[in-house]
Amino acid sequence: MGRKNELRKIIYKGKGEFFDLSSYPVYREKFSFGNSSIVESGFYITSDCIKCGICFSYCP
């Protein structure tokens, strides 16, 4: 039943990730709304890599 003093909040912008663990491989998708930007995360190996191993301890 409705409440007279019900508090309602409007979400103007946001971002998040969707995971579907029932599929293989796991489906993962980032999303945003309201002019919020998606920030890419992770590590990328480029052709500049000389395989020195310094970054190895930071790699997930």
PQR file of N, CA, C, O and H, with PARSE charges and radii, in Angstrom:
ATOM      1  N   MET A   1       0.838  -1.172   0.000 -0.4000 1.5000
ATOM      2  CA  MET A   1       0.000   0.000   0.000 -0.0000 2.0000
ATOM      3  C   MET A   1       0.889   1.244   0.000  0.5500 1.7000
ATOM      4  O   MET A   1       1.989   1.210   0.550 -0.5500 1.4000
ATOM      5  N   GLY A   2       0.440   2.314  -0.594 -0.4000 1.5000
ATOM      6  CA  GLY A   2       1.233   3.542  -0.702 -0.0000 2.0000
ATOM      7  C   GLY A   2       1.340   4.268   0.625  0.5500 1.7000
ATOM      8  O   GLY A   2       0.400   4.284   1.419 -0.5500 1.4000
ATOM      9  H   GLY A   2      -0.454   2.342  -1.041  0.4000 1.0000
ATOM     10  N   ARG A   3       2.485   4.860   0.851 -0.4000 1.5000
ATOM     11  CA  ARG A   3       2.703   5.678   2.044 -0.0000 2.0000
ATOM     12  C   ARG A   3       2.692   7.138   1.636  0.5500 1.7000
ATOM     13  O   ARG A   3       3.243   7.491   0.594 -0.5500 1.4000
ATOM     14  H   ARG A   3       3.249   4.847   0.205  0.4000 1.0000
ATOM     15  N   LYS A   4       2.077   7.993   2.436 -0.4000 1.5000
ATOM     16  CA  LYS A   4       1.972   9.407   2.100 -0.0000 2.0000
ATOM     17  C   LYS A   4       3.334  10.085   2.070  0.5500 1.7000
ATOM     18  O   LYS A   4       3.573  10.935   1.213 -0.5500 1.4000
ATOM     19  H   LYS A   4       1.629   7.707   3.283  0.4000 1.0000
ATOM     20  N   ASN A   5       4.217   9.738   2.966 -0.4000 1.5000
ATOM     21  CA  ASN A   5       5.519  10.391   3.058 -0.0000 2.0000
ATOM     22  C   ASN A   5       6.636   9.524   2.478  0.5500 1.7000
ATOM     23  O   ASN A   5       7.769   9.555   2.958 -0.5500 1.4000
ATOM     24  H   ASN A   5       4.023   9.047   3.662  0.4000 1.0000
ATOM     25  N   GLU A   6       6.313   8.770   1.466 -0.4000 1.5000
ATOM     26  CA  GLU A   6       7.307   7.889   0.861 -0.0000 2.0000
ATOM     27  C   GLU A   6       8.409   8.723   0.202  0.5500 1.7000
ATOM     28  O   GLU A   6       8.135   9.657  -0.552 -0.5500 1.4000
ATOM     29  H   GLU A   6       5.392   8.745   1.077  0.4000 1.0000
ATOM     30  N   LEU A   7       9.648   8.369   0.502 -0.4000 1.5000
ATOM     31  CA  LEU A   7      10.797   9.079  -0.048 -0.0000 2.0000
ATOM     32  C   LEU A   7      11.170   8.461  -1.387  0.5500 1.7000
ATOM     33  O   LEU A   7      11.362   7.249  -1.485 -0.5500 1.4000
ATOM     34  H   LEU A   7       9.870   7.610   1.115  0.4000 1.0000
ATOM     35  N   ARG A   8      11.271   9.281  -2.403 -0.4000 1.5000
ATOM     36  CA  ARG A   8      11.655   8.811  -3.732 -0.0000 2.0000
ATOM     37  C   ARG A   8      12.907   9.546  -4.157  0.5500 1.7000
ATOM     38  O   ARG A   8      13.033  10.756  -3.968 -0.5500 1.4000
ATOM     39  H   ARG A   8      11.115  10.265  -2.324  0.4000 1.0000
ATOM     40  N   LYS A   9      13.826   8.803  -4.731 -0.4000 1.5000
ATOM     41  CA  LYS A   9      15.069   9.392  -5.204 -0.0000 2.0000
ATOM     42  C   LYS A   9      15.195   9.126  -6.692  0.5500 1.7000
ATOM     43  O   LYS A   9      14.880   8.037  -7.173 -0.5500 1.4000
ATOM     44  H   LYS A   9      13.724   7.821  -4.885  0.4000 1.0000
ATOM     45  N   ILE A  10      15.653  10.122  -7.402 -0.4000 1.5000
ATOM     46  CA  ILE A  10      15.865   9.995  -8.834 -0.0000 2.0000
ATOM     47  C   ILE A  10      17.358   9.855  -9.073  0.5500 1.7000
ATOM     48  O   ILE A  10      18.150  10.655  -8.575 -0.5500 1.4000
ATOM     49  H   ILE A  10      15.909  11.007  -7.011  0.4000 1.0000
ATOM     50  N   ILE A  11      17.738   8.848  -9.829 -0.4000 1.5000
ATOM     51  CA  ILE A  11      19.139   8.636 -10.170 -0.0000 2.0000
ATOM     52  C   ILE A  11      19.362   9.290 -11.531  0.5500 1.7000
ATOM     53  O   ILE A  11      18.776   8.879 -12.532 -0.5500 1.4000
ATOM     54  H   ILE A  11      17.094   8.198 -10.233  0.4000 1.0000
ATOM     55  N   TYR A  12      20.213  10.307 -11.554 -0.4000 1.5000
ATOM     56  CA  TYR A  12      20.446  11.059 -12.781 -0.0000 2.0000
ATOM     57  C   TYR A  12      21.560  10.472 -13.642  0.5500 1.7000
ATOM     58  O   TYR A  12      21.489  10.520 -14.870 -0.5500 1.4000
ATOM     59  H   TYR A  12      20.690  10.641 -10.741  0.4000 1.0000
ATOM     60  N   LYS A  13      22.576   9.924 -13.008 -0.4000 1.5000
ATOM     61  CA  LYS A  13      23.665   9.327 -13.774 -0.0000 2.0000
ATOM     62  C   LYS A  13      24.306   8.225 -12.953  0.5500 1.7000
ATOM     63  O   LYS A  13      24.190   8.190 -11.728 -0.5500 1.4000
ATOM     64  H   LYS A  13      22.634   9.885 -12.011  0.4000 1.0000
ATOM     65  N   GLY A  14      24.983   7.328 -13.650 -0.4000 1.5000
ATOM     66  CA  GLY A  14      25.637   6.233 -12.953 -0.0000 2.0000
ATOM     67  C   GLY A  14      26.361   5.319 -13.917  0.5500 1.7000
ATOM     68  O   GLY A  14      26.293   5.487 -15.134 -0.5500 1.4000
ATOM     69  H   GLY A  14      25.077   7.356 -14.645  0.4000 1.0000
ATOM     70  N   LYS A  15      27.053   4.355 -13.352 -0.4000 1.5000
ATOM     71  CA  LYS A  15      27.767   3.365 -14.147 -0.0000 2.0000
ATOM     72  C   LYS A  15      27.890   2.092 -13.340  0.5500 1.7000
ATOM     73  O   LYS A  15      27.773   2.109 -12.114 -0.5500 1.4000
ATOM     74  H   LYS A  15      27.109   4.218 -12.363  0.4000 1.0000
ATOM     75  N   GLY A  16      28.124   0.990 -14.026 -0.4000 1.5000
ATOM     76  CA  GLY A  16      28.246  -0.281 -13.336 -0.0000 2.0000
ATOM     77  C   GLY A  16      28.661  -1.384 -14.290  0.5500 1.7000
ATOM     78  O   GLY A  16      29.034  -1.132 -15.436 -0.5500 1.4000
ATOM     79  H   GLY A  16      28.219   0.976 -15.022  0.4000 1.0000
ATOM     80  N   GLU A  17      28.588  -2.613 -13.793 -0.4000 1.5000
ATOM     81  CA  GLU A  17      28.934  -3.777 -14.597 -0.0000 2.0000
ATOM     82  C   GLU A  17      27.874  -4.843 -14.405  0.5500 1.7000
ATOM     83  O   GLU A  17      27.320  -5.002 -13.318 -0.5500 1.4000
ATOM     84  H   GLU A  17      28.285  -2.817 -12.863  0.4000 1.0000
ATOM     85  N   PHE A  18      27.604  -5.562 -15.466 -0.4000 1.5000
ATOM     86  CA  PHE A  18      26.662  -6.666 -15.445 -0.0000 2.0000
ATOM     87  C   PHE A  18      27.447  -7.954 -15.642  0.5500 1.7000
ATOM     88  O   PHE A  18      28.263  -8.054 -16.558 -0.5500 1.4000
ATOM     89  H   PHE A  18      28.055  -5.433 -16.349  0.4000 1.0000
ATOM     90  N   PHE A  19      27.204  -8.940 -14.784 -0.4000 1.5000
ATOM     91  CA  PHE A  19      27.854 -10.246 -14.888 -0.0000 2.0000
ATOM     92  C   PHE A  19      26.788 -11.322 -15.029  0.5500 1.7000
ATOM     93  O   PHE A  19      25.806 -11.331 -14.287 -0.5500 1.4000
ATOM     94  H   PHE A  19      26.541  -8.858 -14.039  0.4000 1.0000
ATOM     95  N   ASP A  20      26.981 -12.224 -15.979 -0.4000 1.5000
ATOM     96  CA  ASP A  20      26.118 -13.396 -16.100 -0.0000 2.0000
ATOM     97  C   ASP A  20      26.982 -14.623 -15.846  0.5500 1.7000
ATOM     98  O   ASP A  20      27.689 -15.094 -16.736 -0.5500 1.4000
ATOM     99  H   ASP A  20      27.779 -12.216 -16.582  0.4000 1.0000
ATOM    100  N   LEU A  21      26.916 -15.131 -14.626 -0.4000 1.5000
ATOM    101  CA  LEU A  21      27.743 -16.266 -14.226 -0.0000 2.0000
ATOM    102  C   LEU A  21      27.187 -17.599 -14.703  0.5500 1.7000
ATOM    103  O   LEU A  21      27.828 -18.635 -14.524 -0.5500 1.4000
ATOM    104  H   LEU A  21      26.341 -14.749 -13.903  0.4000 1.0000
ATOM    105  N   SER A  22      26.002 -17.588 -15.309 -0.4000 1.5000
ATOM    106  CA  SER A  22      25.412 -18.843 -15.773 -0.0000 2.0000
ATOM    107  C   SER A  22      25.939 -19.253 -17.146  0.5500 1.7000
ATOM    108  O   SER A  22      25.669 -20.364 -17.601 -0.5500 1.4000
ATOM    109  H   SER A  22      25.481 -16.747 -15.454  0.4000 1.0000
ATOM    110  N   SER A  23      26.681 -18.379 -17.805 -0.4000 1.5000
ATOM    111  CA  SER A  23      27.221 -18.726 -19.121 -0.0000 2.0000
ATOM    112  C   SER A  23      28.721 -18.967 -19.032  0.5500 1.7000
ATOM    113  O   SER A  23      29.388 -18.509 -18.104 -0.5500 1.4000
ATOM    114  H   SER A  23      26.900 -17.476 -17.435  0.4000 1.0000
ATOM    115  N   TYR A  24      29.238 -19.698 -20.019 -0.4000 1.5000
ATOM    116  CA  TYR A  24      30.685 -19.932 -20.078 -0.0000 2.0000
ATOM    117  C   TYR A  24      31.169 -19.556 -21.463  0.5500 1.7000
ATOM    118  O   TYR A  24      30.637 -20.081 -22.441 -0.5500 1.4000
ATOM    119  H   TYR A  24      28.697 -20.070 -20.773  0.4000 1.0000
ATOM    120  N   PRO A  25      32.127 -18.695 -21.599 -0.5600 1.5000
ATOM    121  CA  PRO A  25      32.759 -17.952 -20.510  0.2800 2.0000
ATOM    122  C   PRO A  25      31.787 -16.947 -19.896  0.5500 1.7000
ATOM    123  O   PRO A  25      30.759 -16.620 -20.489 -0.5500 1.4000
ATOM    124  N   VAL A  26      32.117 -16.473 -18.729 -0.4000 1.5000
ATOM    125  CA  VAL A  26      31.260 -15.528 -18.016 -0.0000 2.0000
ATOM    126  C   VAL A  26      31.056 -14.290 -18.887  0.5500 1.7000
ATOM    127  O   VAL A  26      32.012 -13.725 -19.417 -0.5500 1.4000
ATOM    128  H   VAL A  26      32.952 -16.738 -18.248  0.4000 1.0000
ATOM    129  N   TYR A  27      29.791 -13.876 -19.027 -0.4000 1.5000
ATOM    130  CA  TYR A  27      29.465 -12.680 -19.801 -0.0000 2.0000
ATOM    131  C   TYR A  27      29.595 -11.472 -18.888  0.5500 1.7000
ATOM    132  O   TYR A  27      29.033 -11.443 -17.794 -0.5500 1.4000
ATOM    133  H   TYR A  27      29.014 -14.334 -18.596  0.4000 1.0000
ATOM    134  N   ARG A  28      30.340 -10.479 -19.349 -0.4000 1.5000
ATOM    135  CA  ARG A  28      30.588  -9.286 -18.542 -0.0000 2.0000
ATOM    136  C   ARG A  28      30.433  -8.066 -19.441  0.5500 1.7000
ATOM    137  O   ARG A  28      31.025  -8.006 -20.519 -0.5500 1.4000
ATOM    138  H   ARG A  28      30.797 -10.503 -20.238  0.4000 1.0000
ATOM    139  N   GLU A  29      29.645  -7.105 -19.005 -0.4000 1.5000
ATOM    140  CA  GLU A  29      29.399  -5.914 -19.806 -0.0000 2.0000
ATOM    141  C   GLU A  29      29.328  -4.690 -18.895  0.5500 1.7000
ATOM    142  O   GLU A  29      28.650  -4.712 -17.868 -0.5500 1.4000
ATOM    143  H   GLU A  29      29.163  -7.154 -18.130  0.4000 1.0000
ATOM    144  N   LYS A  30      30.025  -3.635 -19.272 -0.4000 1.5000
ATOM    145  CA  LYS A  30      29.962  -2.374 -18.532 -0.0000 2.0000
ATOM    146  C   LYS A  30      28.856  -1.519 -19.124  0.5500 1.7000
ATOM    147  O   LYS A  30      28.551  -1.627 -20.312 -0.5500 1.4000
ATOM    148  H   LYS A  30      30.576  -3.617 -20.107  0.4000 1.0000
ATOM    149  N   PHE A  31      28.250  -0.662 -18.293 -0.4000 1.5000
ATOM    150  CA  PHE A  31      27.208   0.230 -18.783 -0.0000 2.0000
ATOM    151  C   PHE A  31      27.283   1.559 -18.046  0.5500 1.7000
ATOM    152  O   PHE A  31      27.849   1.652 -16.957 -0.5500 1.4000
ATOM    153  H   PHE A  31      28.498  -0.575 -17.328  0.4000 1.0000
ATOM    154  N   SER A  32      26.708   2.574 -18.654 -0.4000 1.5000
ATOM    155  CA  SER A  32      26.610   3.887 -18.021 -0.0000 2.0000
ATOM    156  C   SER A  32      25.348   4.565 -18.523  0.5500 1.7000
ATOM    157  O   SER A  32      24.797   4.185 -19.556 -0.5500 1.4000
ATOM    158  H   SER A  32      26.249   2.499 -19.539  0.4000 1.0000
ATOM    159  N   PHE A  33      24.894   5.567 -17.789 -0.4000 1.5000
ATOM    160  CA  PHE A  33      23.734   6.342 -18.209 -0.0000 2.0000
ATOM    161  C   PHE A  33      23.844   7.747 -17.644  0.5500 1.7000
ATOM    162  O   PHE A  33      24.562   7.984 -16.673 -0.5500 1.4000
ATOM    163  H   PHE A  33      25.341   5.876 -16.950  0.4000 1.0000
ATOM    164  N   GLY A  34      23.124   8.677 -18.262 -0.4000 1.5000
ATOM    165  CA  GLY A  34      23.111  10.058 -17.798 -0.0000 2.0000
ATOM    166  C   GLY A  34      24.428  10.788 -17.985  0.5500 1.7000
ATOM    167  O   GLY A  34      24.867  11.502 -17.083 -0.5500 1.4000
ATOM    168  H   GLY A  34      22.541   8.485 -19.051  0.4000 1.0000
ATOM    169  N   ASN A  35      25.057  10.627 -19.115 -0.4000 1.5000
ATOM    170  CA  ASN A  35      26.337  11.278 -19.436 -0.0000 2.0000
ATOM    171  C   ASN A  35      27.481  10.846 -18.534  0.5500 1.7000
ATOM    172  O   ASN A  35      28.492  11.544 -18.459 -0.5500 1.4000
ATOM    173  H   ASN A  35      24.700  10.047 -19.847  0.4000 1.0000
ATOM    174  N   SER A  36      27.357   9.753 -17.870 -0.4000 1.5000
ATOM    175  CA  SER A  36      28.457   9.194 -17.080 -0.0000 2.0000
ATOM    176  C   SER A  36      29.320   8.371 -18.028  0.5500 1.7000
ATOM    177  O   SER A  36      28.800   7.681 -18.904 -0.5500 1.4000
ATOM    178  H   SER A  36      26.536   9.186 -17.930  0.4000 1.0000
ATOM    179  N   SER A  37      30.632   8.443 -17.855 -0.4000 1.5000
ATOM    180  CA  SER A  37      31.518   7.741 -18.781 -0.0000 2.0000
ATOM    181  C   SER A  37      31.980   6.407 -18.201  0.5500 1.7000
ATOM    182  O   SER A  37      32.084   6.238 -16.986 -0.5500 1.4000
ATOM    183  H   SER A  37      31.054   9.005 -17.144  0.4000 1.0000
ATOM    184  N   ILE A  38      32.251   5.481 -19.090 -0.4000 1.5000
ATOM    185  CA  ILE A  38      32.777   4.174 -18.709 -0.0000 2.0000
ATOM    186  C   ILE A  38      34.296   4.268 -18.687  0.5500 1.7000
ATOM    187  O   ILE A  38      34.911   4.702 -19.660 -0.5500 1.4000
ATOM    188  H   ILE A  38      32.167   5.619 -20.077  0.4000 1.0000
ATOM    189  N   VAL A  39      34.891   3.864 -17.585 -0.4000 1.5000
ATOM    190  CA  VAL A  39      36.340   3.871 -17.456 -0.0000 2.0000
ATOM    191  C   VAL A  39      36.834   2.451 -17.669  0.5500 1.7000
ATOM    192  O   VAL A  39      36.489   1.542 -16.914 -0.5500 1.4000
ATOM    193  H   VAL A  39      34.391   3.512 -16.794  0.4000 1.0000
ATOM    194  N   GLU A  40      37.637   2.268 -18.694 -0.4000 1.5000
ATOM    195  CA  GLU A  40      38.189   0.944 -18.966 -0.0000 2.0000
ATOM    196  C   GLU A  40      39.247   0.611 -17.923  0.5500 1.7000
ATOM    197  O   GLU A  40      40.044   1.465 -17.534 -0.5500 1.4000
ATOM    198  H   GLU A  40      37.917   3.006 -19.308  0.4000 1.0000
ATOM    199  N   SER A  41      39.244  -0.616 -17.487 -0.4000 1.5000
ATOM    200  CA  SER A  41      40.222  -1.048 -16.495 -0.0000 2.0000
ATOM    201  C   SER A  41      40.964  -2.261 -17.035  0.5500 1.7000
ATOM    202  O   SER A  41      40.565  -2.863 -18.032 -0.5500 1.4000
ATOM    203  H   SER A  41      38.597  -1.309 -17.803  0.4000 1.0000
ATOM    204  N   GLY A  42      42.021  -2.596 -16.375 -0.4000 1.5000
ATOM    205  CA  GLY A  42      42.760  -3.772 -16.790 -0.0000 2.0000
ATOM    206  C   GLY A  42      44.165  -3.423 -17.227  0.5500 1.7000
ATOM    207  O   GLY A  42      44.604  -2.277 -17.129 -0.5500 1.4000
ATOM    208  H   GLY A  42      42.345  -2.108 -15.565  0.4000 1.0000
ATOM    209  N   PHE A  43      44.853  -4.427 -17.706 -0.4000 1.5000
ATOM    210  CA  PHE A  43      46.234  -4.279 -18.128 -0.0000 2.0000
ATOM    211  C   PHE A  43      46.336  -4.607 -19.609  0.5500 1.7000
ATOM    212  O   PHE A  43      45.664  -5.511 -20.105 -0.5500 1.4000
ATOM    213  H   PHE A  43      44.496  -5.358 -17.785  0.4000 1.0000
ATOM    214  N   TYR A  44      47.175  -3.869 -20.300 -0.4000 1.5000
ATOM    215  CA  TYR A  44      47.372  -4.083 -21.722 -0.0000 2.0000
ATOM    216  C   TYR A  44      48.860  -4.215 -22.001  0.5500 1.7000
ATOM    217  O   TYR A  44      49.663  -3.414 -21.523 -0.5500 1.4000
ATOM    218  H   TYR A  44      47.721  -3.135 -19.896  0.4000 1.0000
ATOM    219  N   ILE A  45      49.219  -5.213 -22.763 -0.4000 1.5000
ATOM    220  CA  ILE A  45      50.605  -5.415 -23.158 -0.0000 2.0000
ATOM    221  C   ILE A  45      50.743  -4.894 -24.580  0.5500 1.7000
ATOM    222  O   ILE A  45      50.007  -5.304 -25.479 -0.5500 1.4000
ATOM    223  H   ILE A  45      48.567  -5.864 -23.151  0.4000 1.0000
ATOM    224  N   THR A  46      51.685  -3.992 -24.773 -0.4000 1.5000
ATOM    225  CA  THR A  46      51.903  -3.416 -26.095 -0.0000 2.0000
ATOM    226  C   THR A  46      53.210  -3.941 -26.679  0.5500 1.7000
ATOM    227  O   THR A  46      53.928  -4.716 -26.046 -0.5500 1.4000
ATOM    228  H   THR A  46      52.282  -3.659 -24.043  0.4000 1.0000
ATOM    229  N   SER A  47      53.496  -3.508 -27.881 -0.4000 1.5000
ATOM    230  CA  SER A  47      54.738  -3.918 -28.539 -0.0000 2.0000
ATOM    231  C   SER A  47      55.969  -3.295 -27.880  0.5500 1.7000
ATOM    232  O   SER A  47      57.095  -3.685 -28.188 -0.5500 1.4000
ATOM    233  H   SER A  47      52.913  -2.878 -28.395  0.4000 1.0000
ATOM    234  N   ASP A  48      55.769  -2.328 -26.973 -0.4000 1.5000
ATOM    235  CA  ASP A  48      56.888  -1.716 -26.246 -0.0000 2.0000
ATOM    236  C   ASP A  48      57.412  -2.609 -25.126  0.5500 1.7000
ATOM    237  O   ASP A  48      58.458  -2.314 -24.548 -0.5500 1.4000
ATOM    238  H   ASP A  48      54.854  -2.011 -26.723  0.4000 1.0000
ATOM    239  N   CYS A  49      56.713  -3.688 -24.812 -0.4000 1.5000
ATOM    240  CA  CYS A  49      57.126  -4.588 -23.732 -0.0000 2.0000
ATOM    241  C   CYS A  49      58.451  -5.265 -24.090  0.5500 1.7000
ATOM    242  O   CYS A  49      58.608  -5.812 -25.182 -0.5500 1.4000
ATOM    243  H   CYS A  49      55.864  -3.929 -25.282  0.4000 1.0000
ATOM    244  N   ILE A  50      59.403  -5.216 -23.145 -0.4000 1.5000
ATOM    245  CA  ILE A  50      60.701  -5.877 -23.360 -0.0000 2.0000
ATOM    246  C   ILE A  50      60.842  -7.124 -22.490  0.5500 1.7000
ATOM    247  O   ILE A  50      61.919  -7.714 -22.412 -0.5500 1.4000
ATOM    248  H   ILE A  50      59.275  -4.771 -22.258  0.4000 1.0000
ATOM    249  N   LYS A  51      59.753  -7.522 -21.837 -0.4000 1.5000
ATOM    250  CA  LYS A  51      59.691  -8.739 -21.013 -0.0000 2.0000
ATOM    251  C   LYS A  51      60.717  -8.735 -19.889  0.5500 1.7000
ATOM    252  O   LYS A  51      61.380  -9.738 -19.627 -0.5500 1.4000
ATOM    253  H   LYS A  51      58.877  -7.043 -21.900  0.4000 1.0000
ATOM    254  N   CYS A  52      60.836  -7.566 -19.220 -0.4000 1.5000
ATOM    255  CA  CYS A  52      61.801  -7.447 -18.128 -0.0000 2.0000
ATOM    256  C   CYS A  52      61.277  -8.064 -16.829  0.5500 1.7000
ATOM    257  O   CYS A  52      62.067  -8.414 -15.951 -0.5500 1.4000
ATOM    258  H   CYS A  52      60.297  -6.751 -19.433  0.4000 1.0000
ATOM    259  N   GLY A  53      59.936  -8.203 -16.696 -0.4000 1.5000
ATOM    260  CA  GLY A  53      59.358  -8.815 -15.512 -0.0000 2.0000
ATOM    261  C   GLY A  53      59.042  -7.862 -14.376  0.5500 1.7000
ATOM    262  O   GLY A  53      58.509  -8.295 -13.355 -0.5500 1.4000
ATOM    263  H   GLY A  53      59.295  -7.919 -17.409  0.4000 1.0000
ATOM    264  N   ILE A  54      59.351  -6.575 -14.516 -0.4000 1.5000
ATOM    265  CA  ILE A  54      59.098  -5.612 -13.435 -0.0000 2.0000
ATOM    266  C   ILE A  54      57.609  -5.523 -13.108  0.5500 1.7000
ATOM    267  O   ILE A  54      57.242  -5.414 -11.939 -0.5500 1.4000
ATOM    268  H   ILE A  54      59.784  -6.223 -15.345  0.4000 1.0000
ATOM    269  N   CYS A  55      56.769  -5.568 -14.100 -0.4000 1.5000
ATOM    270  CA  CYS A  55      55.328  -5.416 -13.877 -0.0000 2.0000
ATOM    271  C   CYS A  55      54.654  -6.721 -13.438  0.5500 1.7000
ATOM    272  O   CYS A  55      53.465  -6.711 -13.116 -0.5500 1.4000
ATOM    273  H   CYS A  55      57.067  -5.657 -15.050  0.4000 1.0000
ATOM    274  N   PHE A  56      55.363  -7.806 -13.418 -0.4000 1.5000
ATOM    275  CA  PHE A  56      54.782  -9.121 -13.139 -0.0000 2.0000
ATOM    276  C   PHE A  56      54.056  -9.169 -11.796  0.5500 1.7000
ATOM    277  O   PHE A  56      52.995  -9.787 -11.701 -0.5500 1.4000
ATOM    278  H   PHE A  56      56.328  -7.814 -13.680  0.4000 1.0000
ATOM    279  N   SER A  57      54.594  -8.539 -10.770 -0.4000 1.5000
ATOM    280  CA  SER A  57      53.964  -8.579  -9.442 -0.0000 2.0000
ATOM    281  C   SER A  57      52.669  -7.768  -9.392  0.5500 1.7000
ATOM    282  O   SER A  57      51.873  -7.956  -8.472 -0.5500 1.4000
ATOM    283  H   SER A  57      55.456  -8.037 -10.848  0.4000 1.0000
ATOM    284  N   TYR A  58      52.441  -6.885 -10.342 -0.4000 1.5000
ATOM    285  CA  TYR A  58      51.219  -6.080 -10.381 -0.0000 2.0000
ATOM    286  C   TYR A  58      50.133  -6.707 -11.235  0.5500 1.7000
ATOM    287  O   TYR A  58      48.977  -6.286 -11.177 -0.5500 1.4000
ATOM    288  H   TYR A  58      53.088  -6.732 -11.089  0.4000 1.0000
ATOM    289  N   CYS A  59      50.488  -7.702 -12.024 -0.4000 1.5000
ATOM    290  CA  CYS A  59      49.552  -8.326 -12.950 -0.0000 2.0000
ATOM    291  C   CYS A  59      48.565  -9.217 -12.179  0.5500 1.7000
ATOM    292  O   CYS A  59      48.959  -9.972 -11.290 -0.5500 1.4000
ATOM    293  H   CYS A  59      51.427  -8.043 -12.072  0.4000 1.0000
ATOM    294  N   PRO A  60      47.275  -9.113 -12.535 -0.5600 1.5000
ATOM    295  CA  PRO A  60      46.280  -9.920 -11.801  0.2800 2.0000
ATOM    296  C   PRO A  60      46.387 -11.407 -12.075  0.5500 1.7000
ATOM    297  O   PRO A  60      45.616 -12.193 -11.525 -0.5500 1.4000
TER
END
